[in-house]
């Protein structure tokens, strides 16, 4: 992913040292359950845009910048949606999946949803919904592209 993000801005390289996404759900000390949506480690950046000068760097002018985006599913709809899309770690039961789908404008009954999960071979949500399973569910509901065979 980092290689794909490395690009050139005005002839100057924008170094992406590392990038990761969908790292799953985890517990932060003394904080509610969170899931990491995106983590980028960028090289220092200097932009001069028509007189607007932007310098973005870490602790020193040569230190990398670390951008981390976390979502908290217990804090609201956006947190639920982003955790669901980032790997589904926040979806651990049928009502949580229904809530996520409802936020996308899809209303399905418990019976219909359980039937779909059985049809897709998804037995239990107790360990959290994987990104692959979420993609398969969305594709089956017509909300995403169908994954390639064997994918």
N, C-alpha and C positions, 0 to 999 in steps of 0.2 A: 504494500500500500504506500509506503514512504517513497518508493521509487516513482510511483505514478504521480505523487503529489509534487515531486521535485520538478520545478519548471523555471522559466526565465521571466522576469519582470523588467522591462526596459533594459534588457541586456545584462541585468544582474541576476545571479542565481538566488532562488529562494530555497535554501536547504531545509528539507524536512528530515530530521535525524531519525525519527521513529513515529509511527502512528499505529493506533490500535482502535478497535471498535467492538462493541457488543461483548464486553468482558464478563457479562453475567451478573447475577445478583450477589451482593456481599453485605456484610454488616460493618458499618463504621462505628467506632467506639462512641458511645453515648449519643448516637444519632439513629434515626429510623432507618429501616432497610432501604438501601439505594442500589441502583445499577449504573454502571458506567456506560454512557452513550458514546463518548468519543474522547480519545486522548491523543494530542498531537505534541510532538517535541520539534520545534522549529528553530532554525538558526536565527541569529539577530537580523533584523529587517530595518532598512532605512528607505523611506519613500519621500520623494519630493514631487508633489502633485500640484502643479500650477500655483506654487507659492505656499501650499500647505505641506509642512514637513512633519513626517511621522517617523519616530524612532521607537522600535519595539524590541526589547531585549530583556534578559533575565537579570540576575543580581549585578552583573557587570556588563559593559558594552559588548563584550565578546561571549557572554553566556547565552545558552539557548533559552527559548521561551517555551514554557510548558502550558498547554491549554487543555484543561480537563472539564468535561461536561458530564455531570451526574444528574440522574433523575430520581425522585422519591415518589414511588407509586402511592404511598399513603397520604401524600400531600395534595392530591388533586388529579383532575382529568389529564392534564398535560404530562404529569409524571407517569401516570398509568400508561398512556399512549406511547411515550418514548421508551419506557422500559419494555413494553410489549414489542415494539418495533426493533429494539436493540437486542433482542434475544429472548424476550418473553419471560425472563427470570421473575418478573413481578406477577405473572399469571400462574397461579398454583391451584385453581379450582375452576369449575364450570361457570360459576357466577362471575368470576373475574374475567374469563374469556368473553362471556356475554357482554360485560360492561365495556371491554375493549372494542368489540365488534360494534356495539351500539354507538360508541364515540366516532366510529367510521361511517355511521349511517346504516348499518346492517342490523336488523332486528330478527333474531331467530329464537325459536322456542327452545327450552331445555331439551326436549325430546329430539327435535331436529338437529341440534348441536351435538348431542350424544351420538346420534346416528351417523353424523358426518365424521366424528372422531373415530367411531368404530370402523367405518368404511375406509378411513385413511390409516387404520392400524395404530392409532394413538390411544394407548390404554389409560394411563394415569397422568394427571397434571400435577401431582403432589410434589414432584421434583422440579417443577418449573417448565414452562413451554420453551422448547428450543427454537432457534431462528428458522431452522429447516422446517419444523412442524408448523410454525406460524406461517411461513411462506406457502406451504402446502394447503393450509386451511384457507388463506386468502385467495389462492388460485382456484380452489374448489368453489369458492363463493363468487368468483368472477372479479375479484379485486386486485389481481396481480397477474403477471405473466406466468404461464405454466413453466415449471422448472424443466430443464432438459432431462431426457430419459436417463435413469441411473443416477441423477443428481439429487 
